[in-house]
Amino acid sequence: MQKIVFLLLGALFGFVLSRAGATTYDFYAKLFLFEDFQLMWVIMSAAGVGVIGLGIIKRLRPNSILGRQPISLKGKPYKNTLIPGSLIFGLGWGLAGACPGTVLAMLGEGKLGAIFTILGILVGVYLHGLQMSKTQSKTQSTSKNFAVS
């Protein structure tokens, strides 16, 4: 039952993204060229709803609707890779002309160019995983060296 609910909510979300223009390449191009701010208003509206929703969740501390488990909101620590990663993310977003969050809705509309964005996401996630595994193995070997001496 839970999977059906999530499928229906996902379909509804994709429909809303499509109607808002978030799946239209031209809207992204016009946004990045500062010609049309329709998508900026969509993004700002979503951020505003998110801020209000998170504030309500923090204040009321409700349980999740489907699992009836307490909702826990924890911040993440700052990492030095945040700024360069954000710049790479933004560069990819601008080059693809598509937000990674809307790319599945684009594919659902039959926009086959979204496949390239999906491939870019997969390559980026893979490269990030490789980098993280190298970083963790270096950290573990360094900590073993300190423990021995």
C-alpha positions in Angstrom: 0.0 0.0 0.0 2.9 2.4 0.9 4.5 1.9 -2.5 1.2 2.8 -4.3 0.9 6.0 -2.2 4.4 7.0 -3.0 3.9 6.2 -6.7 0.7 8.4 -6.8 2.5 11.2 -4.9 5.4 11.0 -7.3 3.1 11.2 -10.3 1.3 14.1 -8.8 4.6 15.9 -8.1 5.8 15.2 -11.7 2.6 16.7 -13.0 3.0 19.8 -10.9 6.6 20.2 -12.1 5.5 19.8 -15.7 2.7 22.4 -15.3 5.0 24.9 -13.6 7.4 24.7 -16.5 10.2 23.0 -14.6 10.5 20.4 -17.4 10.9 22.8 -20.2 14.4 23.4 -21.5 13.6 26.9 -22.8 12.5 28.1 -19.3 15.9 27.0 -17.9 17.8 28.8 -20.8 15.8 32.0 -20.2 16.3 31.8 -16.5 20.1 31.4 -16.8 20.1 34.3 -19.4 18.1 36.4 -17.0 15.3 36.8 -19.6 12.4 35.1 -17.8 12.1 34.5 -14.0 9.2 32.1 -14.0 11.3 29.2 -12.8 12.9 31.4 -10.1 9.4 32.1 -8.7 8.7 28.3 -8.8 11.9 27.6 -6.9 11.4 30.4 -4.4 7.8 29.2 -3.8 9.0 25.7 -3.2 11.8 26.9 -0.8 9.3 29.0 1.0 6.8 26.1 1.5 9.8 24.0 2.6 10.9 26.5 5.2 7.4 26.9 6.6 6.9 23.1 6.6 10.2 22.4 8.4 9.4 25.1 10.9 6.0 23.4 11.6 7.7 20.0 11.9 10.4 21.3 14.3 7.8 23.0 16.5 5.1 20.3 16.6 7.4 17.2 16.3 4.8 15.1 14.6 5.1 11.4 13.6 5.4 10.4 10.0 2.1 9.8 8.3 2.7 6.3 6.9 5.2 4.8 9.4 4.0 6.6 12.5 7.6 7.1 13.5 9.0 10.3 15.0 10.4 12.7 12.5 14.0 13.6 13.3 15.7 16.6 11.7 19.4 16.8 12.1 21.8 19.3 10.5 24.9 18.1 8.6 28.4 19.4 9.3 30.1 21.8 6.9 32.6 20.1 4.6 35.4 21.8 2.6 34.1 20.1 -0.6 30.7 21.9 -0.3 31.6 25.0 -2.3 33.5 23.2 -5.2 30.8 20.6 -5.3 28.1 23.2 -5.6 29.9 25.0 -8.4 30.2 21.7 -10.3 26.5 21.0 -9.7 25.5 24.4 -11.0 27.8 24.1 -14.0 26.2 20.8 -14.9 22.8 22.2 -14.4 23.5 25.1 -16.7 25.1 22.9 -19.4 22.3 20.3 -19.3 19.6 23.0 -19.3 17.8 20.7 -16.8 17.5 20.5 -13.1 18.5 17.0 -11.9 15.4 17.0 -9.7 13.1 17.3 -12.7 14.9 15.1 -15.2 12.7 12.0 -14.5 9.6 14.1 -15.2 11.2 15.3 -18.4 11.9 11.7 -19.4 8.3 10.8 -18.5 7.2 13.6 -21.0 9.2 11.9 -23.7 12.1 14.4 -23.7 14.9 12.0 -24.6 17.6 14.6 -24.0 17.0 13.9 -20.3 18.9 10.7 -20.8 22.1 12.6 -21.1 21.4 14.4 -17.8 20.6 11.1 -16.1 23.9 9.7 -17.4 25.7 12.8 -16.1 24.1 12.3 -12.7 25.1 8.6 -12.7 28.7 9.5 -13.6 28.9 12.2 -11.0 27.6 9.9 -8.3 30.0 7.2 -9.3 33.0 9.6 -9.3 31.9 10.9 -5.9 31.7 7.4 -4.5 35.3 6.7 -5.8 36.6 9.9 -4.2 34.9 9.1 -0.9 36.2 5.5 -0.8 39.7 6.8 -1.5 39.4 9.4 1.2 38.0 6.9 3.7 40.8 4.4 3.0 43.4 7.1 3.5 41.8 8.1 6.8 41.7 4.5 8.0 45.3 3.8 7.1 46.4 7.1 8.8 44.5 6.2 11.9 46.1 2.7 12.0 49.5 4.2 11.7 48.9 6.5 14.7 47.5 3.6 16.7 50.6 1.5 16.1 53.1 4.1 17.0 
